[in-house]
Amino acid sequence: MINKQEKIDLRRECHKLKPVIMIGSKGYTEAVAAEIECALNSHELIKIKISTSNKELRDTITQTICDQHKAELIQQMGHMSSIFRENTDE
């Protein structure tokens, strides 16, 4: 769990990031989950673009991602979700 100041700092970093994962019409699949896992291991902080106009579905996908990858939602704006998981290997 990260504290409030760390979350604010991570939000600042999110602005300069480009999405590394794009979730399209097929939704959250096993292949997408594997890519998210790889991206989190490499970068810790990633931005995901979820291309659906249904806000509830975007929220559900984002929550599922956070739960399955033990990540924390840093910011969600429109179609973009930024998540963070500290790399414990370092």
mmCIF file as gemmi writes it, N, C-alpha and C atoms, coordinates in Angstrom:
data_model
loop_
_atom_site.group_PDB
_atom_site.id
_atom_site.type_symbol
_atom_site.label_atom_id
_atom_site.label_alt_id
_atom_site.label_comp_id
_atom_site.label_asym_id
_atom_site.label_entity_id
_atom_site.label_seq_id
_atom_site.pdbx_PDB_ins_code
_atom_site.Cartn_x
_atom_site.Cartn_y
_atom_site.Cartn_z
_atom_site.occupancy
_atom_site.B_iso_or_equiv
_atom_site.pdbx_formal_charge
_atom_site.auth_seq_id
_atom_site.auth_asym_id
_atom_site.pdbx_PDB_model_num
ATOM 1 N N . MET Axp A 1 ? 0.851 -1.188 0 1 0 ? 1 A 1
ATOM 2 C CA . MET Axp A 1 ? 0 0 0 1 0 ? 1 A 1
ATOM 3 C C . MET Axp A 1 ? 0.891 1.244 0 1 0 ? 1 A 1
ATOM 4 N N . ILE Axp A 2 ? 0.593 2.152 -0.896 1 0 ? 2 A 1
ATOM 5 C CA . ILE Axp A 2 ? 1.393 3.369 -0.971 1 0 ? 2 A 1
ATOM 6 C C . ILE Axp A 2 ? 0.67 4.497 -0.244 1 0 ? 2 A 1
ATOM 7 N N . ASN Axp A 3 ? 1.45 5.441 0.262 1 0 ? 3 A 1
ATOM 8 C CA . ASN Axp A 3 ? 0.834 6.536 1.004 1 0 ? 3 A 1
ATOM 9 C C . ASN Axp A 3 ? 0.369 7.643 0.048 1 0 ? 3 A 1
ATOM 10 N N . LYS Axp A 4 ? -0.27 8.64 0.606 1 0 ? 4 A 1
ATOM 11 C CA . LYS Axp A 4 ? -0.877 9.71 -0.19 1 0 ? 4 A 1
ATOM 12 C C . LYS Axp A 4 ? 0.167 10.488 -0.993 1 0 ? 4 A 1
ATOM 13 N N . GLN Axp A 5 ? 1.3 10.818 -0.389 1 0 ? 5 A 1
ATOM 14 C CA . GLN Axp A 5 ? 2.326 11.586 -1.09 1 0 ? 5 A 1
ATOM 15 C C . GLN Axp A 5 ? 2.923 10.787 -2.253 1 0 ? 5 A 1
ATOM 16 N N . GLU Axp A 6 ? 3.141 9.504 -2.031 1 0 ? 6 A 1
ATOM 17 C CA . GLU Axp A 6 ? 3.659 8.653 -3.11 1 0 ? 6 A 1
ATOM 18 C C . GLU Axp A 6 ? 2.669 8.59 -4.271 1 0 ? 6 A 1
ATOM 19 N N . LYS Axp A 7 ? 1.387 8.526 -3.952 1 0 ? 7 A 1
ATOM 20 C CA . LYS Axp A 7 ? 0.356 8.484 -4.991 1 0 ? 7 A 1
ATOM 21 C C . LYS Axp A 7 ? 0.347 9.791 -5.789 1 0 ? 7 A 1
ATOM 22 N N . ILE Axp A 8 ? 0.511 10.905 -5.119 1 0 ? 8 A 1
ATOM 23 C CA . ILE Axp A 8 ? 0.572 12.212 -5.795 1 0 ? 8 A 1
ATOM 24 C C . ILE Axp A 8 ? 1.778 12.262 -6.724 1 0 ? 8 A 1
ATOM 25 N N . ASP Axp A 9 ? 2.913 11.779 -6.247 1 0 ? 9 A 1
ATOM 26 C CA . ASP Axp A 9 ? 4.12 11.751 -7.08 1 0 ? 9 A 1
ATOM 27 C C . ASP Axp A 9 ? 3.932 10.852 -8.294 1 0 ? 9 A 1
ATOM 28 N N . LEU Axp A 10 ? 3.294 9.708 -8.097 1 0 ? 10 A 1
ATOM 29 C CA . LEU Axp A 10 ? 3.054 8.792 -9.216 1 0 ? 10 A 1
ATOM 30 C C . LEU Axp A 10 ? 2.082 9.399 -10.233 1 0 ? 10 A 1
ATOM 31 N N . ARG Axp A 11 ? 1.098 10.146 -9.754 1 0 ? 11 A 1
ATOM 32 C CA . ARG Axp A 11 ? 0.173 10.83 -10.675 1 0 ? 11 A 1
ATOM 33 C C . ARG Axp A 11 ? 0.918 11.807 -11.576 1 0 ? 11 A 1
ATOM 34 N N . ARG Axp A 12 ? 1.892 12.506 -11.005 1 0 ? 12 A 1
ATOM 35 C CA . ARG Axp A 12 ? 2.716 13.427 -11.808 1 0 ? 12 A 1
ATOM 36 C C . ARG Axp A 12 ? 3.446 12.676 -12.906 1 0 ? 12 A 1
ATOM 37 N N . GLU Axp A 13 ? 3.995 11.519 -12.55 1 0 ? 13 A 1
ATOM 38 C CA . GLU Axp A 13 ? 4.723 10.714 -13.53 1 0 ? 13 A 1
ATOM 39 C C . GLU Axp A 13 ? 3.802 10.171 -14.622 1 0 ? 13 A 1
ATOM 40 N N . CYS Axp A 14 ? 2.553 9.917 -14.295 1 0 ? 14 A 1
ATOM 41 C CA . CYS Axp A 14 ? 1.593 9.356 -15.251 1 0 ? 14 A 1
ATOM 42 C C . CYS Axp A 14 ? 1.382 10.261 -16.46 1 0 ? 14 A 1
ATOM 43 N N . HIS Axp A 15 ? 1.448 11.554 -16.259 1 0 ? 15 A 1
ATOM 44 C CA . HIS Axp A 15 ? 1.136 12.491 -17.338 1 0 ? 15 A 1
ATOM 45 C C . HIS Axp A 15 ? 2.043 12.319 -18.543 1 0 ? 15 A 1
ATOM 46 N N . LYS Axp A 16 ? 3.299 11.998 -18.317 1 0 ? 16 A 1
ATOM 47 C CA . LYS Axp A 16 ? 4.236 11.882 -19.429 1 0 ? 16 A 1
ATOM 48 C C . LYS Axp A 16 ? 4.248 10.496 -20.069 1 0 ? 16 A 1
ATOM 49 N N . LEU Axp A 17 ? 3.549 9.536 -19.458 1 0 ? 17 A 1
ATOM 50 C CA . LEU Axp A 17 ? 3.527 8.174 -19.988 1 0 ? 17 A 1
ATOM 51 C C . LEU Axp A 17 ? 2.576 8.032 -21.169 1 0 ? 17 A 1
ATOM 52 N N . LYS Axp A 18 ? 2.942 7.154 -22.075 1 0 ? 18 A 1
ATOM 53 C CA . LYS Axp A 18 ? 2.047 6.753 -23.156 1 0 ? 18 A 1
ATOM 54 C C . LYS Axp A 18 ? 1.515 5.369 -22.779 1 0 ? 18 A 1
ATOM 55 N N . PRO Axp A 19 ? 0.304 5.041 -23.238 1 0 ? 19 A 1
ATOM 56 C CA . PRO Axp A 19 ? -0.237 3.725 -22.889 1 0 ? 19 A 1
ATOM 57 C C . PRO Axp A 19 ? 0.609 2.591 -23.477 1 0 ? 19 A 1
ATOM 58 N N . VAL Axp A 20 ? 0.951 1.615 -22.643 1 0 ? 20 A 1
ATOM 59 C CA . VAL Axp A 20 ? 1.723 0.466 -23.106 1 0 ? 20 A 1
ATOM 60 C C . VAL Axp A 20 ? 0.816 -0.732 -23.387 1 0 ? 20 A 1
ATOM 61 N N . ILE Axp A 21 ? -0.402 -0.685 -22.885 1 0 ? 21 A 1
ATOM 62 C CA . ILE Axp A 21 ? -1.386 -1.742 -23.108 1 0 ? 21 A 1
ATOM 63 C C . ILE Axp A 21 ? -2.652 -1.097 -23.659 1 0 ? 21 A 1
ATOM 64 N N . MET Axp A 22 ? -3.199 -1.701 -24.709 1 0 ? 22 A 1
ATOM 65 C CA . MET Axp A 22 ? -4.461 -1.222 -25.281 1 0 ? 22 A 1
ATOM 66 C C . MET Axp A 22 ? -5.453 -2.383 -25.256 1 0 ? 22 A 1
ATOM 67 N N . ILE Axp A 23 ? -6.567 -2.164 -24.6 1 0 ? 23 A 1
ATOM 68 C CA . ILE Axp A 23 ? -7.605 -3.185 -24.52 1 0 ? 23 A 1
ATOM 69 C C . ILE Axp A 23 ? -8.716 -2.77 -25.48 1 0 ? 23 A 1
ATOM 70 N N . GLY Axp A 24 ? -8.961 -3.622 -26.472 1 0 ? 24 A 1
ATOM 71 C CA . GLY Axp A 24 ? -9.937 -3.306 -27.513 1 0 ? 24 A 1
ATOM 72 C C . GLY Axp A 24 ? -11.218 -4.098 -27.377 1 0 ? 24 A 1
ATOM 73 N N . SER Axp A 25 ? -11.782 -4.464 -28.517 1 0 ? 25 A 1
ATOM 74 C CA . SER Axp A 25 ? -13.097 -5.108 -28.571 1 0 ? 25 A 1
ATOM 75 C C . SER Axp A 25 ? -13.127 -6.5 -27.946 1 0 ? 25 A 1
ATOM 76 N N . LYS Axp A 26 ? -11.974 -7.178 -27.898 1 0 ? 26 A 1
ATOM 77 C CA . LYS Axp A 26 ? -11.944 -8.518 -27.305 1 0 ? 26 A 1
ATOM 78 C C . LYS Axp A 26 ? -11.897 -8.473 -25.785 1 0 ? 26 A 1
ATOM 79 N N . GLY Axp A 27 ? -11.631 -7.305 -25.235 1 0 ? 27 A 1
ATOM 80 C CA . GLY Axp A 27 ? -11.638 -7.136 -23.788 1 0 ? 27 A 1
ATOM 81 C C . GLY Axp A 27 ? -10.39 -7.644 -23.111 1 0 ? 27 A 1
ATOM 82 N N . TYR Axp A 28 ? -10.526 -7.947 -21.844 1 0 ? 28 A 1
ATOM 83 C CA . TYR Axp A 28 ? -9.413 -8.391 -21.006 1 0 ? 28 A 1
ATOM 84 C C . TYR Axp A 28 ? -9.241 -9.9 -21.181 1 0 ? 28 A 1
ATOM 85 N N . THR Axp A 29 ? -8.249 -10.294 -21.955 1 0 ? 29 A 1
ATOM 86 C CA . THR Axp A 29 ? -8.005 -11.704 -22.257 1 0 ? 29 A 1
ATOM 87 C C . THR Axp A 29 ? -6.747 -12.186 -21.536 1 0 ? 29 A 1
ATOM 88 N N . GLU Axp A 30 ? -6.462 -13.481 -21.663 1 0 ? 30 A 1
ATOM 89 C CA . GLU Axp A 30 ? -5.257 -14.04 -21.054 1 0 ? 30 A 1
ATOM 90 C C . GLU Axp A 30 ? -4 -13.42 -21.657 1 0 ? 30 A 1
ATOM 91 N N . ALA Axp A 31 ? -4.033 -13.152 -22.957 1 0 ? 31 A 1
ATOM 92 C CA . ALA Axp A 31 ? -2.884 -12.531 -23.625 1 0 ? 31 A 1
ATOM 93 C C . ALA Axp A 31 ? -2.646 -11.126 -23.086 1 0 ? 31 A 1
ATOM 94 N N . VAL Axp A 32 ? -3.717 -10.378 -22.879 1 0 ? 32 A 1
ATOM 95 C CA . VAL Axp A 32 ? -3.607 -9.028 -22.316 1 0 ? 32 A 1
ATOM 96 C C . VAL Axp A 32 ? -3.067 -9.113 -20.895 1 0 ? 32 A 1
ATOM 97 N N . ALA Axp A 33 ? -3.556 -10.081 -20.127 1 0 ? 33 A 1
ATOM 98 C CA . ALA Axp A 33 ? -3.087 -10.262 -18.742 1 0 ? 33 A 1
ATOM 99 C C . ALA Axp A 33 ? -1.584 -10.544 -18.712 1 0 ? 33 A 1
ATOM 100 N N . ALA Axp A 34 ? -1.108 -11.364 -19.642 1 0 ? 34 A 1
ATOM 101 C CA . ALA Axp A 34 ? 0.321 -11.679 -19.704 1 0 ? 34 A 1
ATOM 102 C C . ALA Axp A 34 ? 1.138 -10.435 -20.045 1 0 ? 34 A 1
ATOM 103 N N . GLU Axp A 35 ? 0.644 -9.615 -20.962 1 0 ? 35 A 1
ATOM 104 C CA . GLU Axp A 35 ? 1.344 -8.381 -21.337 1 0 ? 35 A 1
ATOM 105 C C . GLU Axp A 35 ? 1.371 -7.392 -20.175 1 0 ? 35 A 1
ATOM 106 N N . ILE Axp A 36 ? 0.266 -7.3 -19.446 1 0 ? 36 A 1
ATOM 107 C CA . ILE Axp A 36 ? 0.217 -6.407 -18.281 1 0 ? 36 A 1
ATOM 108 C C . ILE Axp A 36 ? 1.228 -6.869 -17.234 1 0 ? 36 A 1
ATOM 109 N N . GLU Axp A 37 ? 1.294 -8.162 -16.999 1 0 ? 37 A 1
ATOM 110 C CA . GLU Axp A 37 ? 2.236 -8.712 -16.024 1 0 ? 37 A 1
ATOM 111 C C . GLU Axp A 37 ? 3.672 -8.363 -16.417 1 0 ? 37 A 1
ATOM 112 N N . CYS Axp A 38 ? 3.986 -8.546 -17.683 1 0 ? 38 A 1
ATOM 113 C CA . CYS Axp A 38 ? 5.328 -8.241 -18.19 1 0 ? 38 A 1
ATOM 114 C C . CYS Axp A 38 ? 5.63 -6.742 -18.046 1 0 ? 38 A 1
ATOM 115 N N . ALA Axp A 39 ? 4.666 -5.901 -18.404 1 0 ? 39 A 1
ATOM 116 C CA . ALA Axp A 39 ? 4.857 -4.451 -18.323 1 0 ? 39 A 1
ATOM 117 C C . ALA Axp A 39 ? 5.044 -3.995 -16.877 1 0 ? 39 A 1
ATOM 118 N N . LEU Axp A 40 ? 4.259 -4.547 -15.961 1 0 ? 40 A 1
ATOM 119 C CA . LEU Axp A 40 ? 4.397 -4.18 -14.548 1 0 ? 40 A 1
ATOM 120 C C . LEU Axp A 40 ? 5.75 -4.613 -13.99 1 0 ? 40 A 1
ATOM 121 N N . ASN Axp A 41 ? 6.224 -5.781 -14.402 1 0 ? 41 A 1
ATOM 122 C CA . ASN Axp A 41 ? 7.533 -6.249 -13.948 1 0 ? 41 A 1
ATOM 123 C C . ASN Axp A 41 ? 8.649 -5.351 -14.469 1 0 ? 41 A 1
ATOM 124 N N . SER Axp A 42 ? 8.474 -4.821 -15.673 1 0 ? 42 A 1
ATOM 125 C CA . SER Axp A 42 ? 9.506 -3.987 -16.29 1 0 ? 42 A 1
ATOM 126 C C . SER Axp A 42 ? 9.462 -2.538 -15.82 1 0 ? 42 A 1
ATOM 127 N N . HIS Axp A 43 ? 8.261 -1.987 -15.698 1 0 ? 43 A 1
ATOM 128 C CA . HIS Axp A 43 ? 8.123 -0.541 -15.501 1 0 ? 43 A 1
ATOM 129 C C . HIS Axp A 43 ? 7.528 -0.114 -14.165 1 0 ? 43 A 1
ATOM 130 N N . GLU Axp A 44 ? 6.836 -0.979 -13.474 1 0 ? 44 A 1
ATOM 131 C CA . GLU Axp A 44 ? 6.121 -0.699 -12.218 1 0 ? 44 A 1
ATOM 132 C C . GLU Axp A 44 ? 4.888 0.188 -12.431 1 0 ? 44 A 1
ATOM 133 N N . LEU Axp A 45 ? 5.052 1.309 -13.094 1 0 ? 45 A 1
ATOM 134 C CA . LEU Axp A 45 ? 3.944 2.237 -13.348 1 0 ? 45 A 1
ATOM 135 C C . LEU Axp A 45 ? 3.619 2.183 -14.836 1 0 ? 45 A 1
ATOM 136 N N . ILE Axp A 46 ? 2.37 1.795 -15.164 1 0 ? 46 A 1
ATOM 137 C CA . ILE Axp A 46 ? 1.984 1.702 -16.571 1 0 ? 46 A 1
ATOM 138 C C . ILE Axp A 46 ? 0.64 2.381 -16.798 1 0 ? 46 A 1
ATOM 139 N N . LYS Axp A 47 ? 0.428 2.754 -18.049 1 0 ? 47 A 1
ATOM 140 C CA . LYS Axp A 47 ? -0.83 3.359 -18.455 1 0 ? 47 A 1
ATOM 141 C C . LYS Axp A 47 ? -1.506 2.392 -19.43 1 0 ? 47 A 1
ATOM 142 N N . ILE Axp A 48 ? -2.79 2.166 -19.224 1 0 ? 48 A 1
ATOM 143 C CA . ILE Axp A 48 ? -3.578 1.248 -20.037 1 0 ? 48 A 1
ATOM 144 C C . ILE Axp A 48 ? -4.731 2.015 -20.672 1 0 ? 48 A 1
ATOM 145 N N . LYS Axp A 49 ? -4.927 1.809 -21.974 1 0 ? 49 A 1
ATOM 146 C CA . LYS Axp A 49 ? -6.061 2.425 -22.667 1 0 ? 49 A 1
ATOM 147 C C . LYS Axp A 49 ? -7.133 1.363 -22.851 1 0 ? 49 A 1
ATOM 148 N N . ILE Axp A 50 ? -8.325 1.648 -22.35 1 0 ? 50 A 1
ATOM 149 C CA . ILE Axp A 50 ? -9.451 0.724 -22.46 1 0 ? 50 A 1
ATOM 150 C C . ILE Axp A 50 ? -10.471 1.358 -23.401 1 0 ? 50 A 1
ATOM 151 N N . SER Axp A 51 ? -10.554 0.799 -24.603 1 0 ? 51 A 1
ATOM 152 C CA . SER Axp A 51 ? -11.383 1.384 -25.657 1 0 ? 51 A 1
ATOM 153 C C . SER Axp A 51 ? -12.816 0.848 -25.601 1 0 ? 51 A 1
ATOM 154 N N . THR Axp A 52 ? -13.605 1.416 -24.739 1 0 ? 52 A 1
ATOM 155 C CA . THR Axp A 52 ? -15.034 1.136 -24.686 1 0 ? 52 A 1
ATOM 156 C C . THR Axp A 52 ? -15.734 2.39 -24.19 1 0 ? 52 A 1
ATOM 157 N N . SER Axp A 53 ? -16.916 2.623 -24.703 1 0 ? 53 A 1
ATOM 158 C CA . SER Axp A 53 ? -17.654 3.818 -24.285 1 0 ? 53 A 1
ATOM 159 C C . SER Axp A 53 ? -18.455 3.58 -23.003 1 0 ? 53 A 1
ATOM 160 N N . ASN Axp A 54 ? -18.501 2.333 -22.538 1 0 ? 54 A 1
ATOM 161 C CA . ASN Axp A 54 ? -19.25 1.973 -21.338 1 0 ? 54 A 1
ATOM 162 C C . ASN Axp A 54 ? -18.384 2.199 -20.103 1 0 ? 54 A 1
ATOM 163 N N . LYS Axp A 55 ? -18.708 3.226 -19.329 1 0 ? 55 A 1
ATOM 164 C CA . LYS Axp A 55 ? -17.911 3.586 -18.163 1 0 ? 55 A 1
ATOM 165 C C . LYS Axp A 55 ? -17.889 2.478 -17.115 1 0 ? 55 A 1
ATOM 166 N N . GLU Axp A 56 ? -19.02 1.833 -16.892 1 0 ? 56 A 1
ATOM 167 C CA . GLU Axp A 56 ? -19.069 0.754 -15.903 1 0 ? 56 A 1
ATOM 168 C C . GLU Axp A 56 ? -18.155 -0.397 -16.305 1 0 ? 56 A 1
ATOM 169 N N . LEU Axp A 57 ? -18.111 -0.717 -17.605 1 0 ? 57 A 1
ATOM 170 C CA . LEU Axp A 57 ? -17.237 -1.78 -18.089 1 0 ? 57 A 1
ATOM 171 C C . LEU Axp A 57 ? -15.769 -1.394 -17.914 1 0 ? 57 A 1
ATOM 172 N N . ARG Axp A 58 ? -15.427 -0.143 -18.201 1 0 ? 58 A 1
ATOM 173 C CA . ARG Axp A 58 ? -14.051 0.342 -17.991 1 0 ? 58 A 1
ATOM 174 C C . ARG Axp A 58 ? -13.66 0.215 -16.531 1 0 ? 58 A 1
ATOM 175 N N . ASP Axp A 59 ? -14.551 0.623 -15.644 1 0 ? 59 A 1
ATOM 176 C CA . ASP Axp A 59 ? -14.281 0.535 -14.204 1 0 ? 59 A 1
ATOM 177 C C . ASP Axp A 59 ? -14.098 -0.917 -13.767 1 0 ? 59 A 1
ATOM 178 N N . THR Axp A 60 ? -14.936 -1.804 -14.297 1 0 ? 60 A 1
ATOM 179 C CA . THR Axp A 60 ? -14.855 -3.226 -13.953 1 0 ? 60 A 1
ATOM 180 C C . THR Axp A 60 ? -13.55 -3.835 -14.446 1 0 ? 60 A 1
ATOM 181 N N . ILE Axp A 61 ? -13.167 -3.523 -15.688 1 0 ? 61 A 1
ATOM 182 C CA . ILE Axp A 61 ? -11.91 -4.042 -16.238 1 0 ? 61 A 1
ATOM 183 C C . ILE Axp A 61 ? -10.733 -3.531 -15.42 1 0 ? 61 A 1
ATOM 184 N N . THR Axp A 62 ? -10.739 -2.248 -15.093 1 0 ? 62 A 1
ATOM 185 C CA . THR Axp A 62 ? -9.65 -1.667 -14.305 1 0 ? 62 A 1
ATOM 186 C C . THR Axp A 62 ? -9.552 -2.335 -12.942 1 0 ? 62 A 1
ATOM 187 N N . GLN Axp A 63 ? -10.675 -2.545 -12.286 1 0 ? 63 A 1
ATOM 188 C CA . GLN Axp A 63 ? -10.669 -3.185 -10.966 1 0 ? 63 A 1
ATOM 189 C C . GLN Axp A 63 ? -10.186 -4.625 -11.061 1 0 ? 63 A 1
ATOM 190 N N . THR Axp A 64 ? -10.613 -5.334 -12.112 1 0 ? 64 A 1
ATOM 191 C CA . THR Axp A 64 ? -10.173 -6.714 -12.33 1 0 ? 64 A 1
ATOM 192 C C . THR Axp A 64 ? -8.666 -6.773 -12.512 1 0 ? 64 A 1
ATOM 193 N N . ILE Axp A 65 ? -8.132 -5.858 -13.315 1 0 ? 65 A 1
ATOM 194 C CA . ILE Axp A 65 ? -6.684 -5.803 -13.547 1 0 ? 65 A 1
ATOM 195 C C . ILE Axp A 65 ? -5.945 -5.581 -12.227 1 0 ? 65 A 1
ATOM 196 N N . CYS Axp A 66 ? -6.402 -4.612 -11.461 1 0 ? 66 A 1
ATOM 197 C CA . CYS Axp A 66 ? -5.746 -4.314 -10.181 1 0 ? 66 A 1
ATOM 198 C C . CYS Axp A 66 ? -5.794 -5.512 -9.236 1 0 ? 66 A 1
ATOM 199 N N . ASP Axp A 67 ? -6.929 -6.181 -9.176 1 0 ? 67 A 1
ATOM 200 C CA . ASP Axp A 67 ? -7.08 -7.329 -8.29 1 0 ? 67 A 1
ATOM 201 C C . ASP Axp A 67 ? -6.198 -8.496 -8.729 1 0 ? 67 A 1
ATOM 202 N N . GLN Axp A 68 ? -6.232 -8.817 -10.021 1 0 ? 68 A 1
ATOM 203 C CA . GLN Axp A 68 ? -5.496 -9.985 -10.505 1 0 ? 68 A 1
ATOM 204 C C . GLN Axp A 68 ? -3.985 -9.794 -10.491 1 0 ? 68 A 1
ATOM 205 N N . HIS Axp A 69 ? -3.536 -8.558 -10.662 1 0 ? 69 A 1
ATOM 206 C CA . HIS Axp A 69 ? -2.095 -8.304 -10.725 1 0 ? 69 A 1
ATOM 207 C C . HIS Axp A 69 ? -1.543 -7.697 -9.435 1 0 ? 69 A 1
ATOM 208 N N . LYS Axp A 70 ? -2.4 -7.613 -8.419 1 0 ? 70 A 1
ATOM 209 C CA . LYS Axp A 70 ? -2.014 -7.039 -7.122 1 0 ? 70 A 1
ATOM 210 C C . LYS Axp A 70 ? -1.383 -5.654 -7.302 1 0 ? 70 A 1
ATOM 211 N N . ALA Axp A 71 ? -2.041 -4.872 -8.149 1 0 ? 71 A 1
ATOM 212 C CA . ALA Axp A 71 ? -1.581 -3.518 -8.451 1 0 ? 71 A 1
ATOM 213 C C . ALA Axp A 71 ? -2.532 -2.511 -7.827 1 0 ? 71 A 1
ATOM 214 N N . GLU Axp A 72 ? -2.097 -1.279 -7.805 1 0 ? 72 A 1
ATOM 215 C CA . GLU Axp A 72 ? -2.909 -0.214 -7.225 1 0 ? 72 A 1
ATOM 216 C C . GLU Axp A 72 ? -3.261 0.809 -8.296 1 0 ? 72 A 1
ATOM 217 N N . LEU Axp A 73 ? -4.528 1.192 -8.339 1 0 ? 73 A 1
ATOM 218 C CA . LEU Axp A 73 ? -4.969 2.211 -9.285 1 0 ? 73 A 1
ATOM 219 C C . LEU Axp A 73 ? -4.439 3.562 -8.821 1 0 ? 73 A 1
ATOM 220 N N . ILE Axp A 74 ? -3.728 4.237 -9.701 1 0 ? 74 A 1
ATOM 221 C CA . ILE Axp A 74 ? -3.182 5.549 -9.383 1 0 ? 74 A 1
ATOM 222 C C . ILE Axp A 74 ? -4.102 6.64 -9.902 1 0 ? 74 A 1
ATOM 223 N N . GLN Axp A 75 ? -4.576 6.442 -11.129 1 0 ? 75 A 1
ATOM 224 C CA . GLN Axp A 75 ? -5.418 7.477 -11.734 1 0 ? 75 A 1
ATOM 225 C C . GLN Axp A 75 ? -6.221 6.854 -12.863 1 0 ? 75 A 1
ATOM 226 N N . GLN Axp A 76 ? -7.474 7.294 -12.997 1 0 ? 76 A 1
ATOM 227 C CA . GLN Axp A 76 ? -8.309 6.874 -14.116 1 0 ? 76 A 1
ATOM 228 C C . GLN Axp A 76 ? -8.977 8.116 -14.689 1 0 ? 76 A 1
ATOM 229 N N . MET Axp A 77 ? -8.646 8.388 -15.946 1 0 ? 77 A 1
ATOM 230 C CA . MET Axp A 77 ? -9.221 9.551 -16.622 1 0 ? 77 A 1
ATOM 231 C C . MET Axp A 77 ? -9.725 9.108 -17.99 1 0 ? 77 A 1
ATOM 232 N N . GLY Axp A 78 ? -11.026 9.146 -18.175 1 0 ? 78 A 1
ATOM 233 C CA . GLY Axp A 78 ? -11.589 8.732 -19.454 1 0 ? 78 A 1
ATOM 234 C C . GLY Axp A 78 ? -11.237 7.294 -19.765 1 0 ? 78 A 1
ATOM 235 N N . HIS Axp A 79 ? -10.616 7.076 -20.92 1 0 ? 79 A 1
ATOM 236 C CA . HIS Axp A 79 ? -10.263 5.725 -21.363 1 0 ? 79 A 1
ATOM 237 C C . HIS Axp A 79 ? -8.918 5.259 -20.805 1 0 ? 79 A 1
ATOM 238 N N . MET Axp A 80 ? -8.214 6.114 -20.08 1 0 ? 80 A 1
ATOM 239 C CA . MET Axp A 80 ? -6.872 5.786 -19.581 1 0 ? 80 A 1
ATOM 240 C C . MET Axp A 80 ? -6.898 5.448 -18.092 1 0 ? 80 A 1
ATOM 241 N N . SER Axp A 81 ? -6.227 4.345 -17.769 1 0 ? 81 A 1
ATOM 242 C CA . SER Axp A 81 ? -6.046 3.949 -16.375 1 0 ? 81 A 1
ATOM 243 C C . SER Axp A 81 ? -4.553 3.782 -16.133 1 0 ? 81 A 1
ATOM 244 N N . SER Axp A 82 ? -4.071 4.346 -15.054 1 0 ? 82 A 1
ATOM 245 C CA . SER Axp A 82 ? -2.667 4.205 -14.67 1 0 ? 82 A 1
ATOM 246 C C . SER Axp A 82 ? -2.614 3.358 -13.414 1 0 ? 82 A 1
ATOM 247 N N . ILE Axp A 83 ? -1.807 2.291 -13.475 1 0 ? 83 A 1
ATOM 248 C CA . ILE Axp A 83 ? -1.689 1.403 -12.329 1 0 ? 83 A 1
ATOM 249 C C . ILE Axp A 83 ? -0.225 1.231 -11.95 1 0 ? 83 A 1
ATOM 250 N N . PHE Axp A 84 ? -0.032 0.871 -10.683 1 0 ? 84 A 1
ATOM 251 C CA . PHE Axp A 84 ? 1.319 0.747 -10.131 1 0 ? 84 A 1
ATOM 252 C C . PHE Axp A 84 ? 1.419 -0.524 -9.306 1 0 ? 84 A 1
ATOM 253 N N . ARG Axp A 85 ? 2.539 -1.218 -9.486 1 0 ? 85 A 1
ATOM 254 C CA . ARG Axp A 85 ? 2.882 -2.327 -8.609 1 0 ? 85 A 1
ATOM 255 C C . ARG Axp A 85 ? 4.376 -2.296 -8.412 1 0 ? 85 A 1
ATOM 256 N N . GLU Axp A 86 ? 4.777 -2.204 -7.163 1 0 ? 86 A 1
ATOM 257 C CA . GLU Axp A 86 ? 6.204 -2.131 -6.861 1 0 ? 86 A 1
ATOM 258 C C . GLU Axp A 86 ? 6.879 -3.456 -7.217 1 0 ? 86 A 1
ATOM 259 N N . ASN Axp A 87 ? 8.013 -3.342 -7.87 1 0 ? 87 A 1
ATOM 260 C CA . ASN Axp A 87 ? 8.794 -4.518 -8.232 1 0 ? 87 A 1
ATOM 261 C C . ASN Axp A 87 ? 9.631 -4.917 -7.041 1 0 ? 87 A 1
ATOM 262 N N . THR Axp A 88 ? 9.328 -6.071 -6.472 1 0 ? 88 A 1
ATOM 263 C CA . THR Axp A 88 ? 10.013 -6.508 -5.256 1 0 ? 88 A 1
ATOM 264 C C . THR Axp A 88 ? 11.361 -7.152 -5.548 1 0 ? 88 A 1
ATOM 265 N N . ASP Axp A 89 ? 11.692 -7.384 -6.809 1 0 ? 89 A 1
ATOM 266 C CA . ASP Axp A 89 ? 12.969 -8.007 -7.174 1 0 ? 89 A 1
ATOM 267 C C . ASP Axp A 89 ? 14.152 -7.067 -6.993 1 0 ? 89 A 1
ATOM 268 N N . GLU Axp A 90 ? 13.899 -5.764 -7.034 1 0 ? 90 A 1
ATOM 269 C CA . GLU Axp A 90 ? 14.999 -4.786 -6.983 1 0 ? 90 A 1
ATOM 270 C C . GLU Axp A 90 ? 15.411 -4.505 -5.556 1 0 ? 90 A 1
